[in-house]
Amino acid sequence: MTCSSWRCWPGPIGLALCLLCGVAAAEPAAPADPLVVVLDQARIVKMPENVATIVIGNPLIADVSVQAGGMMVITGKGYGVTNLVALDRAGKMLMNEAVQVQGPPDAVVVYRGARRESYSCTPDCDRRITLGDTPDFFDATISQTSTRNLRAQAGAGGPGPAR
């Protein structure tokens, strides 16, 4: 029996069934779970068959690169939610998935008044370059990381700082 045939059930039972079916029909379908990507990390996802075009809604949140074998790599670029759309040659949508970029599980955020500082604790806590940190903390962490990387390259025989 469908909700449209409630007349088969006269009286309050038929009305209750009709209202129940109407409420159930009005509820939107639950959205699919998003593809979760950790900021500054990559996730490999299998593409649907016959994909000709890949579109990322907001490239400031995530980036995608197509790889051989029908695989794509989604990289978390900034916090938030965007979407990933895959189209075939005729423009038919094959995929439309939400992509959620979130922080890593080892991240610890310290607030000193209005100042924000992020650390990676695995198990010792070290400064982490993270969007949203106080500019002087962020800039100092970038500077220290750049100096360290240049010295490591110079020590390995690579291009180091000009002398």
Biotite code that builds the C-alpha atoms (Angstrom):
import biotite.structure as struc

atoms = struc.array([
    struc.Atom([0.000, 0.000, 0.000], chain_id="A", res_id=1, res_name="MET", atom_name="CA", element="C"),
    struc.Atom([1.308, 3.430, -0.893], chain_id="A", res_id=2, res_name="THR", atom_name="CA", element="C"),
    struc.Atom([0.605, 6.702, 0.840], chain_id="A", res_id=3, res_name="CYS", atom_name="CA", element="C"),
    struc.Atom([-1.573, 7.798, -2.055], chain_id="A", res_id=4, res_name="SER", atom_name="CA", element="C"),
    struc.Atom([-4.010, 4.972, -1.306], chain_id="A", res_id=5, res_name="SER", atom_name="CA", element="C"),
    struc.Atom([-4.771, 6.082, 2.268], chain_id="A", res_id=6, res_name="TRP", atom_name="CA", element="C"),
    struc.Atom([-8.461, 6.133, 1.382], chain_id="A", res_id=7, res_name="ARG", atom_name="CA", element="C"),
    struc.Atom([-8.390, 2.362, 1.897], chain_id="A", res_id=8, res_name="CYS", atom_name="CA", element="C"),
    struc.Atom([-7.965, 3.162, 5.586], chain_id="A", res_id=9, res_name="TRP", atom_name="CA", element="C"),
    struc.Atom([-10.807, 5.483, 6.538], chain_id="A", res_id=10, res_name="PRO", atom_name="CA", element="C"),
    struc.Atom([-10.802, 7.563, 9.664], chain_id="A", res_id=11, res_name="GLY", atom_name="CA", element="C"),
    struc.Atom([-7.938, 8.513, 11.974], chain_id="A", res_id=12, res_name="PRO", atom_name="CA", element="C"),
    struc.Atom([-5.751, 5.533, 11.015], chain_id="A", res_id=13, res_name="ILE", atom_name="CA", element="C"),
    struc.Atom([-5.779, 6.544, 7.350], chain_id="A", res_id=14, res_name="GLY", atom_name="CA", element="C"),
    struc.Atom([-5.038, 10.154, 8.251], chain_id="A", res_id=15, res_name="LEU", atom_name="CA", element="C"),
    struc.Atom([-2.189, 9.114, 10.555], chain_id="A", res_id=16, res_name="ALA", atom_name="CA", element="C"),
    struc.Atom([-0.682, 6.909, 7.828], chain_id="A", res_id=17, res_name="LEU", atom_name="CA", element="C"),
    struc.Atom([-0.960, 9.712, 5.299], chain_id="A", res_id=18, res_name="CYS", atom_name="CA", element="C"),
    struc.Atom([0.710, 12.219, 7.625], chain_id="A", res_id=19, res_name="LEU", atom_name="CA", element="C"),
    struc.Atom([3.425, 9.735, 8.536], chain_id="A", res_id=20, res_name="LEU", atom_name="CA", element="C"),
    struc.Atom([4.173, 8.960, 4.887], chain_id="A", res_id=21, res_name="CYS", atom_name="CA", element="C"),
    struc.Atom([4.054, 12.644, 3.984], chain_id="A", res_id=22, res_name="GLY", atom_name="CA", element="C"),
    struc.Atom([6.571, 13.532, 6.688], chain_id="A", res_id=23, res_name="VAL", atom_name="CA", element="C"),
    struc.Atom([8.841, 10.655, 5.690], chain_id="A", res_id=24, res_name="ALA", atom_name="CA", element="C"),
    struc.Atom([8.673, 11.675, 2.035], chain_id="A", res_id=25, res_name="ALA", atom_name="CA", element="C"),
    struc.Atom([9.491, 15.296, 2.894], chain_id="A", res_id=26, res_name="ALA", atom_name="CA", element="C"),
    struc.Atom([12.743, 14.446, 4.703], chain_id="A", res_id=27, res_name="GLU", atom_name="CA", element="C"),
    struc.Atom([15.792, 15.027, 2.514], chain_id="A", res_id=28, res_name="PRO", atom_name="CA", element="C"),
    struc.Atom([18.148, 12.160, 1.850], chain_id="A", res_id=29, res_name="ALA", atom_name="CA", element="C"),
    struc.Atom([21.142, 12.081, 4.157], chain_id="A", res_id=30, res_name="ALA", atom_name="CA", element="C"),
    struc.Atom([24.223, 13.474, 2.415], chain_id="A", res_id=31, res_name="PRO", atom_name="CA", element="C"),
    struc.Atom([27.046, 11.062, 1.712], chain_id="A", res_id=32, res_name="ALA", atom_name="CA", element="C"),
    struc.Atom([30.068, 11.219, 3.978], chain_id="A", res_id=33, res_name="ASP", atom_name="CA", element="C"),
    struc.Atom([32.667, 13.633, 2.584], chain_id="A", res_id=34, res_name="PRO", atom_name="CA", element="C"),
    struc.Atom([36.111, 12.585, 1.427], chain_id="A", res_id=35, res_name="LEU", atom_name="CA", element="C"),
    struc.Atom([38.238, 13.657, 4.385], chain_id="A", res_id=36, res_name="VAL", atom_name="CA", element="C"),
    struc.Atom([41.745, 14.926, 3.615], chain_id="A", res_id=37, res_name="VAL", atom_name="CA", element="C"),
    struc.Atom([44.235, 16.155, 6.208], chain_id="A", res_id=38, res_name="VAL", atom_name="CA", element="C"),
    struc.Atom([45.722, 19.619, 5.584], chain_id="A", res_id=39, res_name="LEU", atom_name="CA", element="C"),
    struc.Atom([49.074, 19.391, 3.741], chain_id="A", res_id=40, res_name="ASP", atom_name="CA", element="C"),
    struc.Atom([48.582, 15.678, 3.058], chain_id="A", res_id=41, res_name="GLN", atom_name="CA", element="C"),
    struc.Atom([47.430, 13.696, 0.046], chain_id="A", res_id=42, res_name="ALA", atom_name="CA", element="C"),
    struc.Atom([44.735, 11.081, -0.372], chain_id="A", res_id=43, res_name="ARG", atom_name="CA", element="C"),
    struc.Atom([44.541, 8.696, -3.317], chain_id="A", res_id=44, res_name="ILE", atom_name="CA", element="C"),
    struc.Atom([41.055, 8.078, -4.730], chain_id="A", res_id=45, res_name="VAL", atom_name="CA", element="C"),
    struc.Atom([39.926, 5.843, -7.603], chain_id="A", res_id=46, res_name="LYS", atom_name="CA", element="C"),
    struc.Atom([38.150, 7.766, -10.354], chain_id="A", res_id=47, res_name="MET", atom_name="CA", element="C"),
    struc.Atom([34.922, 6.570, -11.970], chain_id="A", res_id=48, res_name="PRO", atom_name="CA", element="C"),
    struc.Atom([35.211, 5.037, -15.456], chain_id="A", res_id=49, res_name="GLU", atom_name="CA", element="C"),
    struc.Atom([35.370, 7.336, -18.534], chain_id="A", res_id=50, res_name="ASN", atom_name="CA", element="C"),
    struc.Atom([36.307, 10.565, -16.734], chain_id="A", res_id=51, res_name="VAL", atom_name="CA", element="C"),
    struc.Atom([37.271, 13.365, -19.123], chain_id="A", res_id=52, res_name="ALA", atom_name="CA", element="C"),
    struc.Atom([37.179, 16.403, -16.805], chain_id="A", res_id=53, res_name="THR", atom_name="CA", element="C"),
    struc.Atom([37.870, 16.895, -13.095], chain_id="A", res_id=54, res_name="ILE", atom_name="CA", element="C"),
    struc.Atom([36.769, 20.114, -11.360], chain_id="A", res_id=55, res_name="VAL", atom_name="CA", element="C"),
    struc.Atom([37.523, 21.149, -7.782], chain_id="A", res_id=56, res_name="ILE", atom_name="CA", element="C"),
    struc.Atom([35.095, 23.727, -6.385], chain_id="A", res_id=57, res_name="GLY", atom_name="CA", element="C"),
    struc.Atom([37.587, 25.799, -4.393], chain_id="A", res_id=58, res_name="ASN", atom_name="CA", element="C"),
    struc.Atom([41.272, 25.246, -5.224], chain_id="A", res_id=59, res_name="PRO", atom_name="CA", element="C"),
    struc.Atom([42.265, 27.151, -2.068], chain_id="A", res_id=60, res_name="LEU", atom_name="CA", element="C"),
    struc.Atom([40.836, 24.257, -0.010], chain_id="A", res_id=61, res_name="ILE", atom_name="CA", element="C"),
    struc.Atom([41.925, 21.242, -2.074], chain_id="A", res_id=62, res_name="ALA", atom_name="CA", element="C"),
    struc.Atom([43.809, 20.386, -5.236], chain_id="A", res_id=63, res_name="ASP", atom_name="CA", element="C"),
    struc.Atom([43.545, 17.313, -7.429], chain_id="A", res_id=64, res_name="VAL", atom_name="CA", element="C"),
    struc.Atom([45.941, 15.720, -9.891], chain_id="A", res_id=65, res_name="SER", atom_name="CA", element="C"),
    struc.Atom([45.089, 12.837, -12.203], chain_id="A", res_id=66, res_name="VAL", atom_name="CA", element="C"),
    struc.Atom([47.429, 9.846, -12.182], chain_id="A", res_id=67, res_name="GLN", atom_name="CA", element="C"),
    struc.Atom([47.790, 6.794, -14.410], chain_id="A", res_id=68, res_name="ALA", atom_name="CA", element="C"),
    struc.Atom([45.575, 3.802, -13.736], chain_id="A", res_id=69, res_name="GLY", atom_name="CA", element="C"),
    struc.Atom([42.408, 5.782, -13.077], chain_id="A", res_id=70, res_name="GLY", atom_name="CA", element="C"),
    struc.Atom([43.670, 7.275, -9.832], chain_id="A", res_id=71, res_name="MET", atom_name="CA", element="C"),
    struc.Atom([43.621, 10.858, -8.597], chain_id="A", res_id=72, res_name="MET", atom_name="CA", element="C"),
    struc.Atom([45.509, 12.496, -5.755], chain_id="A", res_id=73, res_name="VAL", atom_name="CA", element="C"),
    struc.Atom([43.585, 14.984, -3.622], chain_id="A", res_id=74, res_name="ILE", atom_name="CA", element="C"),
    struc.Atom([45.784, 17.325, -1.565], chain_id="A", res_id=75, res_name="THR", atom_name="CA", element="C"),
    struc.Atom([44.490, 19.377, 1.363], chain_id="A", res_id=76, res_name="GLY", atom_name="CA", element="C"),
    struc.Atom([45.495, 23.040, 0.832], chain_id="A", res_id=77, res_name="LYS", atom_name="CA", element="C"),
    struc.Atom([43.314, 24.950, 3.321], chain_id="A", res_id=78, res_name="GLY", atom_name="CA", element="C"),
    struc.Atom([40.676, 24.237, 5.952], chain_id="A", res_id=79, res_name="TYR", atom_name="CA", element="C"),
    struc.Atom([37.062, 23.876, 4.857], chain_id="A", res_id=80, res_name="GLY", atom_name="CA", element="C"),
    struc.Atom([34.716, 21.974, 2.591], chain_id="A", res_id=81, res_name="VAL", atom_name="CA", element="C"),
    struc.Atom([34.584, 22.071, -1.196], chain_id="A", res_id=82, res_name="THR", atom_name="CA", element="C"),
    struc.Atom([33.429, 19.632, -3.840], chain_id="A", res_id=83, res_name="ASN", atom_name="CA", element="C"),
    struc.Atom([35.001, 17.438, -6.496], chain_id="A", res_id=84, res_name="LEU", atom_name="CA", element="C"),
    struc.Atom([33.139, 16.927, -9.775], chain_id="A", res_id=85, res_name="VAL", atom_name="CA", element="C"),
    struc.Atom([34.012, 14.370, -12.465], chain_id="A", res_id=86, res_name="ALA", atom_name="CA", element="C"),
    struc.Atom([32.458, 14.647, -15.944], chain_id="A", res_id=87, res_name="LEU", atom_name="CA", element="C"),
    struc.Atom([32.579, 12.393, -18.998], chain_id="A", res_id=88, res_name="ASP", atom_name="CA", element="C"),
    struc.Atom([33.203, 13.689, -22.548], chain_id="A", res_id=89, res_name="ARG", atom_name="CA", element="C"),
    struc.Atom([29.495, 14.433, -23.039], chain_id="A", res_id=90, res_name="ALA", atom_name="CA", element="C"),
    struc.Atom([29.411, 16.528, -19.859], chain_id="A", res_id=91, res_name="GLY", atom_name="CA", element="C"),
    struc.Atom([27.480, 13.948, -17.850], chain_id="A", res_id=92, res_name="LYS", atom_name="CA", element="C"),
    struc.Atom([28.274, 14.145, -14.137], chain_id="A", res_id=93, res_name="MET", atom_name="CA", element="C"),
    struc.Atom([29.908, 10.924, -12.960], chain_id="A", res_id=94, res_name="LEU", atom_name="CA", element="C"),
    struc.Atom([30.873, 12.094, -9.482], chain_id="A", res_id=95, res_name="MET", atom_name="CA", element="C"),
    struc.Atom([30.046, 15.000, -7.174], chain_id="A", res_id=96, res_name="ASN", atom_name="CA", element="C"),
    struc.Atom([31.655, 14.439, -3.782], chain_id="A", res_id=97, res_name="GLU", atom_name="CA", element="C"),
    struc.Atom([32.196, 16.778, -0.864], chain_id="A", res_id=98, res_name="ALA", atom_name="CA", element="C"),
    struc.Atom([35.862, 17.129, 0.131], chain_id="A", res_id=99, res_name="VAL", atom_name="CA", element="C"),
    struc.Atom([36.521, 18.147, 3.738], chain_id="A", res_id=100, res_name="GLN", atom_name="CA", element="C"),
    struc.Atom([40.002, 19.356, 4.670], chain_id="A", res_id=101, res_name="VAL", atom_name="CA", element="C"),
    struc.Atom([40.763, 19.224, 8.370], chain_id="A", res_id=102, res_name="GLN", atom_name="CA", element="C"),
    struc.Atom([43.737, 19.481, 10.678], chain_id="A", res_id=103, res_name="GLY", atom_name="CA", element="C"),
    struc.Atom([45.927, 16.535, 11.612], chain_id="A", res_id=104, res_name="PRO", atom_name="CA", element="C"),
    struc.Atom([45.134, 14.489, 14.718], chain_id="A", res_id=105, res_name="PRO", atom_name="CA", element="C"),
    struc.Atom([48.511, 15.318, 16.324], chain_id="A", res_id=106, res_name="ASP", atom_name="CA", element="C"),
    struc.Atom([47.952, 19.088, 16.196], chain_id="A", res_id=107, res_name="ALA", atom_name="CA", element="C"),
    struc.Atom([47.849, 21.090, 19.415], chain_id="A", res_id=108, res_name="VAL", atom_name="CA", element="C"),
    struc.Atom([46.768, 24.738, 19.378], chain_id="A", res_id=109, res_name="VAL", atom_name="CA", element="C"),
    struc.Atom([47.901, 27.077, 22.167], chain_id="A", res_id=110, res_name="VAL", atom_name="CA", element="C"),
    struc.Atom([46.146, 30.388, 22.758], chain_id="A", res_id=111, res_name="TYR", atom_name="CA", element="C"),
    struc.Atom([48.013, 33.117, 24.633], chain_id="A", res_id=112, res_name="ARG", atom_name="CA", element="C"),
    struc.Atom([45.314, 35.748, 24.885], chain_id="A", res_id=113, res_name="GLY", atom_name="CA", element="C"),
    struc.Atom([44.480, 36.544, 21.256], chain_id="A", res_id=114, res_name="ALA", atom_name="CA", element="C"),
    struc.Atom([47.706, 34.939, 19.985], chain_id="A", res_id=115, res_name="ARG", atom_name="CA", element="C"),
    struc.Atom([47.406, 31.524, 18.375], chain_id="A", res_id=116, res_name="ARG", atom_name="CA", element="C"),
    struc.Atom([50.298, 29.055, 18.014], chain_id="A", res_id=117, res_name="GLU", atom_name="CA", element="C"),
    struc.Atom([50.166, 25.552, 16.529], chain_id="A", res_id=118, res_name="SER", atom_name="CA", element="C"),
    struc.Atom([52.338, 22.588, 17.393], chain_id="A", res_id=119, res_name="TYR", atom_name="CA", element="C"),
    struc.Atom([52.752, 19.045, 16.101], chain_id="A", res_id=120, res_name="SER", atom_name="CA", element="C"),
    struc.Atom([53.016, 16.660, 19.051], chain_id="A", res_id=121, res_name="CYS", atom_name="CA", element="C"),
    struc.Atom([54.356, 13.222, 18.046], chain_id="A", res_id=122, res_name="THR", atom_name="CA", element="C"),
    struc.Atom([55.168, 12.809, 21.000], chain_id="A", res_id=123, res_name="PRO", atom_name="CA", element="C"),
    struc.Atom([57.343, 15.927, 21.512], chain_id="A", res_id=124, res_name="ASP", atom_name="CA", element="C"),
    struc.Atom([55.712, 19.203, 20.523], chain_id="A", res_id=125, res_name="CYS", atom_name="CA", element="C"),
    struc.Atom([57.373, 21.227, 17.747], chain_id="A", res_id=126, res_name="ASP", atom_name="CA", element="C"),
    struc.Atom([56.231, 24.388, 15.972], chain_id="A", res_id=127, res_name="ARG", atom_name="CA", element="C"),
    struc.Atom([53.915, 23.736, 13.056], chain_id="A", res_id=128, res_name="ARG", atom_name="CA", element="C"),
    struc.Atom([53.270, 26.017, 10.067], chain_id="A", res_id=129, res_name="ILE", atom_name="CA", element="C"),
    struc.Atom([49.489, 26.336, 10.205], chain_id="A", res_id=130, res_name="THR", atom_name="CA", element="C"),
    struc.Atom([46.902, 28.650, 8.666], chain_id="A", res_id=131, res_name="LEU", atom_name="CA", element="C"),
    struc.Atom([45.350, 30.919, 11.270], chain_id="A", res_id=132, res_name="GLY", atom_name="CA", element="C"),
    struc.Atom([48.373, 31.273, 13.550], chain_id="A", res_id=133, res_name="ASP", atom_name="CA", element="C"),
    struc.Atom([49.460, 34.706, 14.788], chain_id="A", res_id=134, res_name="THR", atom_name="CA", element="C"),
    struc.Atom([51.549, 36.327, 11.999], chain_id="A", res_id=135, res_name="PRO", atom_name="CA", element="C"),
    struc.Atom([54.758, 36.750, 14.043], chain_id="A", res_id=136, res_name="ASP", atom_name="CA", element="C"),
    struc.Atom([54.647, 33.096, 15.199], chain_id="A", res_id=137, res_name="PHE", atom_name="CA", element="C"),
    struc.Atom([53.839, 31.927, 11.653], chain_id="A", res_id=138, res_name="PHE", atom_name="CA", element="C"),
    struc.Atom([56.582, 34.070, 10.058], chain_id="A", res_id=139, res_name="ASP", atom_name="CA", element="C"),
    struc.Atom([59.196, 33.013, 12.638], chain_id="A", res_id=140, res_name="ALA", atom_name="CA", element="C"),
    struc.Atom([58.350, 29.348, 12.053], chain_id="A", res_id=141, res_name="THR", atom_name="CA", element="C"),
    struc.Atom([58.594, 29.786, 8.255], chain_id="A", res_id=142, res_name="ILE", atom_name="CA", element="C"),
    struc.Atom([61.931, 31.592, 8.621], chain_id="A", res_id=143, res_name="SER", atom_name="CA", element="C"),
    struc.Atom([63.390, 28.909, 10.886], chain_id="A", res_id=144, res_name="GLN", atom_name="CA", element="C"),
    struc.Atom([62.166, 26.131, 8.591], chain_id="A", res_id=145, res_name="THR", atom_name="CA", element="C"),
    struc.Atom([63.599, 27.846, 5.483], chain_id="A", res_id=146, res_name="SER", atom_name="CA", element="C"),
    struc.Atom([66.974, 28.416, 7.169], chain_id="A", res_id=147, res_name="THR", atom_name="CA", element="C"),
    struc.Atom([67.117, 24.805, 8.324], chain_id="A", res_id=148, res_name="ARG", atom_name="CA", element="C"),
    struc.Atom([66.226, 23.496, 4.845], chain_id="A", res_id=149, res_name="ASN", atom_name="CA", element="C"),
    struc.Atom([68.870, 25.691, 3.160], chain_id="A", res_id=150, res_name="LEU", atom_name="CA", element="C"),
    struc.Atom([71.549, 24.489, 5.576], chain_id="A", res_id=151, res_name="ARG", atom_name="CA", element="C"),
    struc.Atom([70.514, 20.869, 5.090], chain_id="A", res_id=152, res_name="ALA", atom_name="CA", element="C"),
    struc.Atom([70.769, 21.271, 1.291], chain_id="A", res_id=153, res_name="GLN", atom_name="CA", element="C"),
    struc.Atom([74.200, 22.910, 1.591], chain_id="A", res_id=154, res_name="ALA", atom_name="CA", element="C"),
    struc.Atom([75.415, 20.135, 3.879], chain_id="A", res_id=155, res_name="GLY", atom_name="CA", element="C"),
    struc.Atom([74.232, 17.505, 1.397], chain_id="A", res_id=156, res_name="ALA", atom_name="CA", element="C"),
    struc.Atom([76.128, 19.157, -1.458], chain_id="A", res_id=157, res_name="GLY", atom_name="CA", element="C"),
    struc.Atom([73.022, 20.847, -2.864], chain_id="A", res_id=158, res_name="GLY", atom_name="CA", element="C"),
    struc.Atom([72.530, 24.531, -3.519], chain_id="A", res_id=159, res_name="PRO", atom_name="CA", element="C"),
    struc.Atom([72.923, 26.382, -0.251], chain_id="A", res_id=160, res_name="GLY", atom_name="CA", element="C"),
    struc.Atom([72.838, 30.038, 0.689], chain_id="A", res_id=161, res_name="PRO", atom_name="CA", element="C"),
    struc.Atom([75.045, 32.365, -1.343], chain_id="A", res_id=162, res_name="ALA", atom_name="CA", element="C"),
    struc.Atom([78.378, 33.076, 0.324], chain_id="A", res_id=163, res_name="ARG", atom_name="CA", element="C"),
])
